Amino acid sequence: MSLLTVWPEADSATELLRTAEPGAIAEALAPIGVRYERWTADAALAPGATQDEVIAAYRTEVDRITAAEGYILVDVIRLQPSDDPEWPAKAAAARQKFLAEHTHDDDEVRFFVEGAGIFYLHVDGKVFAVLCEAGDLLSVPKGITHWFDMGVEPSVAAIRFFHDEDGWVGDFTGDKISERFPDFDTIQARYAAESAA
């Protein structure tokens, strides 16, 4: 299940909100202009599925949102654990790329179809950590400062939508705020323990 945790930007020990209820997540994110929806993500993807195969598996959803929002580029980010000796370095590099706080000149729209990752949104003196799993659609308006973490052993696939043909281009703020908040693995482990209790 998905999870939203909200803290004051200066105090990662104080939770202002913590909820796994989809309606409550959408309601909490709406005032900052972030769209959160639950879609169906149940297509079986082969371990080595290509970008085109992932998009084809969700063609109906891709076509619907592309037509409604005018996106001109759609791609896929997909990382799965591997026995390949180069996997740890590849995973670490992919994770590091998104960990520093940044903004975009385009909306950041992701439809998660496998695995999980956390978007951390730094807005109005607060940090909103949105743990997204398969079936979550998250749309972050351009200009919102944020970072993304998928853990030390990433297992995630998301379809990405862009209005700009350049695709993902980050403008990094230089702020080290991401180092002061619980990372993906910490939040995921706590959530799993709570769910099992």
C-alpha positions as CSV (number, residue, x, y, z in Angstrom):
1,M,0.0,0.0,0.0
2,S,1.0,3.6,-0.5
3,L,1.9,5.9,2.3
4,L,2.1,9.7,2.9
5,T,4.3,11.1,5.7
6,V,4.5,14.9,6.3
7,W,7.1,16.6,8.5
8,P,8.1,20.2,9.1
9,E,11.1,21.0,7.0
10,A,13.2,21.7,10.1
11,D,12.2,18.6,12.1
12,S,12.2,15.1,10.6
13,A,11.4,13.7,14.1
14,T,7.9,15.3,14.2
15,E,5.3,13.7,11.9
16,L,2.5,16.1,11.1
17,L,0.6,13.5,9.1
18,R,0.9,9.8,8.3
19,T,-1.7,8.0,6.3
20,A,-2.0,5.0,4.0
21,E,-5.6,5.9,3.0
22,P,-5.6,6.8,-0.8
23,G,-8.4,9.4,-0.4
24,A,-6.5,11.1,2.5
25,I,-3.3,11.1,0.5
26,A,-5.0,12.8,-2.4
27,E,-6.7,15.3,-0.2
28,A,-3.4,16.2,1.6
29,L,-1.5,16.7,-1.7
30,A,-4.2,18.6,-3.6
31,P,-3.6,22.0,-1.8
32,I,0.1,22.0,-3.0
33,G,-1.1,21.2,-6.6
34,V,0.0,17.6,-6.6
35,R,-2.3,15.0,-8.2
36,Y,-2.4,11.6,-6.7
37,E,-4.6,8.8,-8.0
38,R,-4.9,5.0,-7.8
39,W,-5.0,3.2,-11.1
40,T,-4.9,-0.5,-12.0
41,A,-1.4,-1.9,-12.5
42,D,-1.8,-5.6,-13.0
43,A,-0.1,-6.4,-16.3
44,A,2.4,-9.2,-16.0
45,L,5.8,-7.9,-17.2
46,A,8.6,-10.2,-18.2
47,P,11.9,-9.7,-16.3
48,G,13.6,-8.3,-19.4
49,A,10.6,-6.4,-20.8
50,T,11.7,-3.5,-22.9
51,Q,10.4,0.1,-22.6
52,D,8.1,-0.5,-25.6
53,E,6.7,-3.7,-24.0
54,V,6.0,-1.9,-20.7
55,I,4.2,0.9,-22.5
56,A,2.3,-1.5,-24.7
57,A,1.1,-3.4,-21.6
58,Y,-0.5,-0.1,-20.3
59,R,-1.4,1.3,-23.7
60,T,-5.0,2.3,-22.7
61,E,-3.8,4.3,-19.7
62,V,-0.9,5.8,-21.6
63,D,-3.1,6.9,-24.5
64,R,-5.8,8.3,-22.1
65,I,-3.4,10.5,-20.1
66,T,-1.4,11.6,-23.1
67,A,-4.5,12.7,-25.0
68,A,-5.9,14.5,-21.9
69,E,-2.7,16.3,-20.9
70,G,-0.9,16.8,-24.2
71,Y,2.3,14.9,-23.4
72,I,4.7,14.4,-26.3
73,L,7.2,12.0,-24.8
74,V,6.6,8.8,-22.8
75,D,9.3,6.6,-21.5
76,V,9.9,4.1,-18.7
77,I,12.3,3.9,-15.8
78,R,12.7,0.2,-14.7
79,L,15.2,-1.2,-12.3
80,Q,15.2,-4.7,-11.0
81,P,17.7,-6.5,-8.8
82,S,20.1,-8.7,-10.8
83,D,22.9,-11.2,-10.3
84,D,25.0,-9.2,-12.8
85,P,28.2,-8.2,-11.1
86,E,27.7,-4.6,-12.4
87,W,24.2,-4.3,-10.8
88,P,25.3,-2.8,-7.5
89,A,27.2,0.0,-9.2
90,K,24.4,0.6,-11.7
91,A,21.7,0.7,-8.9
92,A,23.8,3.1,-6.8
93,A,24.3,5.4,-9.8
94,A,20.6,5.4,-10.7
95,R,19.6,6.1,-7.1
96,Q,22.2,8.9,-6.6
97,K,20.9,10.7,-9.7
98,F,17.6,11.5,-8.1
99,L,18.5,11.8,-4.4
100,A,19.6,15.5,-4.4
101,E,16.8,18.1,-4.2
102,H,15.9,19.5,-7.6
103,T,13.1,21.1,-9.7
104,H,12.0,20.7,-13.3
105,D,10.7,23.1,-15.9
106,D,8.0,20.5,-16.7
107,D,5.5,18.6,-14.6
108,E,6.9,15.3,-13.3
109,V,4.3,12.6,-13.9
110,R,4.8,9.0,-13.0
111,F,2.5,6.0,-13.2
112,F,4.1,3.2,-11.1
113,V,3.6,-0.3,-12.5
114,E,6.0,-2.3,-10.4
115,G,7.9,-2.0,-7.2
116,A,8.1,1.2,-5.1
117,G,9.8,4.5,-4.7
118,I,9.4,7.6,-2.6
119,F,8.9,11.2,-3.9
120,Y,9.8,13.8,-1.3
121,L,8.2,17.1,-2.0
122,H,9.6,20.2,-0.3
123,V,6.8,22.7,-0.2
124,D,5.5,25.5,2.1
125,G,7.9,24.7,4.9
126,K,7.0,21.0,4.9
127,V,8.4,17.8,3.4
128,F,5.7,15.4,2.0
129,A,7.1,11.9,1.5
130,V,4.9,9.9,-0.9
131,L,5.6,6.2,-0.9
132,C,4.4,5.1,-4.4
133,E,3.7,1.5,-5.3
134,A,2.3,-0.2,-8.4
135,G,-1.0,1.5,-9.3
136,D,-0.1,5.0,-8.1
137,L,-0.2,8.0,-10.4
138,L,1.6,11.0,-9.1
139,S,1.8,14.3,-10.9
140,V,4.2,17.0,-9.4
141,P,3.8,20.5,-10.9
142,K,6.8,22.1,-12.5
143,G,8.9,24.1,-10.1
144,I,8.2,22.1,-6.9
145,T,11.4,21.2,-5.1
146,H,11.7,17.5,-4.6
147,W,13.9,14.4,-4.6
148,F,13.2,10.7,-5.2
149,D,14.6,7.6,-3.5
150,M,14.2,4.0,-4.6
151,G,16.5,2.4,-1.9
152,V,19.8,0.7,-2.0
153,E,18.4,-2.3,-4.0
154,P,15.9,-0.6,-6.4
155,S,13.0,-2.5,-7.6
156,V,10.7,-0.1,-9.5
157,A,9.1,0.5,-12.8
158,A,7.3,3.7,-13.7
159,I,6.0,5.1,-16.9
160,R,7.0,8.8,-17.3
161,F,5.2,11.5,-19.2
162,F,6.7,14.7,-20.5
163,H,5.5,17.9,-22.3
164,D,9.1,18.5,-23.4
165,E,10.9,16.2,-25.9
166,D,14.1,16.6,-23.8
167,G,12.5,14.3,-21.1
168,W,14.0,14.3,-17.6
169,V,16.1,17.4,-16.9
170,G,16.8,18.4,-13.3
171,D,17.8,21.8,-11.9
172,F,19.5,21.0,-8.6
173,T,19.1,23.4,-5.7
174,G,22.3,22.4,-3.9
175,D,20.3,22.1,-0.6
176,K,21.3,19.0,1.4
177,I,17.8,18.6,2.9
178,S,17.4,15.1,1.6
179,E,20.1,13.9,4.0
180,R,18.1,15.0,7.0
181,F,15.0,12.9,6.3
182,P,14.4,9.1,6.6
183,D,15.3,7.4,3.3
184,F,13.3,4.9,1.3
185,D,14.7,1.8,3.1
186,T,14.0,3.2,6.6
187,I,10.4,4.2,5.7
188,Q,9.7,1.0,3.8
189,A,11.0,-1.2,6.7
190,R,8.9,0.6,9.3
191,Y,5.8,0.4,7.2
192,A,6.3,-3.3,6.5
193,A,6.8,-3.9,10.3
194,E,3.6,-1.9,11.1
195,S,1.6,-3.8,8.5
196,A,2.7,-7.1,9.8
197,A,1.9,-6.3,13.4
